[in-house]
Amino acid sequence: MIVNREVEMVRLNGVLKGKKPVLVQFYANWCPHCQRMRPILDALEKENSEHLIVERYDIDAPQNARLLEYYRIQSVPTFLLFYDGDQVWRQSGEMPSEQLEEVVRKYE
């Protein structure tokens, strides 16, 4: 199982090395805040698909345990934005779509 936990870490690190900003969401299916953020994130991903990568990780999936530990995820939803491989923004909790869009636009 340790190998599987490292796979997601290695995969995300590969994505972060790309040229596009990467928005990462840590969520749980049972979380009402995460459920309300889902359509907002879906729309943001669709509208910005040419210049933004969106990654989503379920905190209850065993293969994501290493990511939760590494990024110190303690609540959901938690959003991380990476630009040129560096984490440039982090926020936990539900937020309006305009706030999320504003953050993403800074790094287009």
N, C-alpha and C positions, 0 to 999 in steps of 0.2 A: 504494500500500500504506500510506502514511502516514495517509491518511484512515481506513482500516480500523482502524488501531491506535488512533486517537483515539476511534473510536466506542465501544469498550468503556469507555474512561475516562469519557466523557460519560455513558454509560448508568449506570455505577456511581455517579457523582456524583449523578445524579438519584435513584437508590434511597436513597442515604445521606441525602437531604434529607427523607425520609419520617419518620413518627412512630415506627415500629417499630425496635428494635435490629436491626442487620445483622451476621451472622456470615459472614465471607468465608474461604474455604479456597482456597489455592493448592496444586495437586497435580500429579502426573504419573502417567499410566497405568502406567508401568513401575516405579513406586515401591511396594515391598511394604508400607511403613508407611502410605502413602496408601490402598492397597487394604484394609488392616485397619481404617482409620478410616472408610471409606465406609459400612458398615452402621450405625456409631455415629452418623454425621452424618445419614444417612437417617432413623433413628429419632428423633433430636433434632428434625429439621425437621418430621416428621409430628406429633409430640407437641406441638409449640409453634407450629404454623402460624398460629394466630390472633394471636400477638404477637411473632413472630420471622421475619425474612427470612434465608434462607441463599443465598449466592452462591458459586459454584465456578468457578475459573479454571484451566484446563490450562496449565502453564508452557510446554509445547511448541507451543501454538497461536500462530501469528504475530500474530494480532489482539490477543493479551494482552501483547505485548512492552512496551508503554508502561506498563501496570499493574505489571509486574515491576520495571521501572526506578523508577517513582515510589515504590513501597512497599518498594523495596530487598529483594526476595525473593531469598534466596541458598540456601535449602534447602526441601525439601518433606517432609511437609506443613507449611505455615505457615498459621496461623489469625489473623485480625484480627477484633476485635469493635468495632463502631461504635455509638455512642449519641448521639442528637441531632447527628449529622454528625461527631462527633469520635471518633478512635480511642481507645478506653479500655483495650484489652487486646491483647496480641500474644504468640503462642507458636509455636515451631517444634517439630516432632516428634510422635511418637505419644503419646497420653495416654489414660487410662481415661475411660470415658463419664461417670462421676461427676464428674470434674474439669471436663469441658466443660459439663456440666449446671449445676454450681455457678456457674461464671462467667456463664452466660446468665441464670440466675435473679436475679442481682444487678441486672440491667437490665430486668426485665420491667415 
